[in-house]
Each structure stands twice: as C-alpha cells, then as structure tokens.
Amino acid sequence: MLGKLTRWLRMLGQDVVYTGSIDDKELIQKAEKEHRVLLTRDLELYQQAIGRGTEAFLVEGKTEAEKLANMAKRFKFKLEIDVKISRCPKCNARIKSVSKTHIIKKIPETTASFYNEFWECPRCRQVYWRGAHWKRIEKTLIQAKRMS
C-alpha cells in the first residue's frame, strides 16, 4: 500500500520498515515492539492501532508530493535529499559514498562516462547516482515543499 512512499522516506533519511504481507494485528504488534509509528492509508487499521495506544499516522494525499508534504509537516523532517543521511530505498541501510573505480563493473558504461558521484548500499550492494531520474525527484520534492 505504501511501498513507493517507503522508498521516498528512506531517500530522505527516515528509518522505515515496510511489511506488506502480515495481517493488521501483527502489524500493530510489530510497530509496538519496535517502537515505530504505524503508517497506513487504511482508516480501520489506523483506528485499531490508536485504540491500542500504538502511535499511528493516517497517510492522506493523492500524489507522492501530497503524501510527503503531510508526512513532513507531522514528523518535522526536511524535504531534501541529503546523501549523508539517505538510506537505501530497497533495504533501508544507510548508503555510503564510493569511488567510481570501486563500482565501475556494476554500472553501465554510459553512466560511468557521464557521472562521477556514486553511493552504494553496504547491505544489498545497490549502486546509486544522480541520473536522469533526478529531475523528477527534485520536481516532486519542490511540489511537496510548496504544500507543507
């Protein structure tokens, strides 16, 4: 339900666990046990969590920008990607700056010729760079900032 938002929040440096395949009761228990805020778009799940005393947030908004703006207002985080605190969108580990020579065999040749700054996830080994998609990311964050 919130997989895309999870990736955004991780890029923004937020520690986010995503579990898509457990029932509501287990989800609430996991949030309680790990001292996490339960994020959901499901009003019934939100009400159950609040009723049990679990901190929860009902994610509202049609676009990612709207959702991010609402989250940033509530949880007071910046809508800016700072790679010093960014997390891997896939696995949630903190990404690390790496040299091009370290990852040269993991990236396309054209990428190596156009980009010089790279980050790698120490857990899943995914490599990141500010590629062509970066303009779309910035556009979404600018929209979210205007709404927050």
GILIN-V838040 format. One record per backbone hydrogen bond with DSSP energy under -1.0 kcal/mol. CO is the residue of the C=O (numbers start at 1). NH is the residue of the N-H. E is the energy in kcal/mol with one decimal. If there is no record, write none. Layout:
co=CO nh=NH e=E
co=CO nh=NH e=E
//
This chain:
co=2 nh=6 e=-2.4
co=3 nh=7 e=-1.7
co=4 nh=8 e=-1.9
co=5 nh=9 e=-2.9
co=6 nh=10 e=-2.3
co=7 nh=11 e=-2.2
co=8 nh=12 e=-1.8
co=9 nh=14 e=-2.7
co=10 nh=13 e=-1.9
co=10 nh=87 e=-2.6
co=23 nh=27 e=-2.3
co=24 nh=28 e=-2.4
co=25 nh=29 e=-2.3
co=26 nh=30 e=-2.6
co=27 nh=31 e=-2.2
co=28 nh=32 e=-2.4
co=29 nh=33 e=-2.9
co=30 nh=34 e=-2.4
co=31 nh=36 e=-2.8
co=38 nh=57 e=-2.9
co=40 nh=59 e=-3.3
co=42 nh=46 e=-2.5
co=43 nh=47 e=-2.5
co=44 nh=48 e=-2.3
co=45 nh=49 e=-2.5
co=46 nh=50 e=-2.5
co=47 nh=51 e=-2.5
co=48 nh=52 e=-1.3
co=49 nh=54 e=-2.7
co=50 nh=53 e=-1.6
co=55 nh=38 e=-2.5
co=57 nh=40 e=-2.1
co=63 nh=67 e=-2.3
co=64 nh=68 e=-2.9
co=65 nh=69 e=-2.5
co=66 nh=70 e=-2.3
co=67 nh=71 e=-2.4
co=68 nh=72 e=-2.9
co=69 nh=73 e=-2.1
co=70 nh=74 e=-2.1
co=71 nh=75 e=-3.1
co=72 nh=76 e=-1.3
co=82 nh=85 e=-2.4
co=82 nh=86 e=-1.3
co=86 nh=95 e=-1.8
co=88 nh=92 e=-2.3
co=93 nh=88 e=-3.6
co=96 nh=120 e=-2.8
co=99 nh=103 e=-1.0
co=100 nh=104 e=-1.1
co=103 nh=106 e=-2.6
co=108 nh=112 e=-2.0
co=109 nh=113 e=-1.6
co=110 nh=114 e=-1.4
co=111 nh=115 e=-2.4
co=118 nh=98 e=-2.3
co=119 nh=128 e=-3.3
co=120 nh=96 e=-2.6
co=121 nh=125 e=-1.5
co=126 nh=121 e=-2.4
co=128 nh=119 e=-2.3
co=129 nh=131 e=-1.8
co=131 nh=134 e=-2.0
co=133 nh=137 e=-1.8
co=134 nh=138 e=-2.7
co=135 nh=139 e=-2.3
co=136 nh=140 e=-2.2
co=137 nh=141 e=-2.2
co=138 nh=142 e=-2.5
co=139 nh=143 e=-2.3
co=140 nh=144 e=-2.4
co=141 nh=145 e=-2.4
co=142 nh=146 e=-1.9
co=143 nh=147 e=-1.1
co=144 nh=148 e=-1.4
//
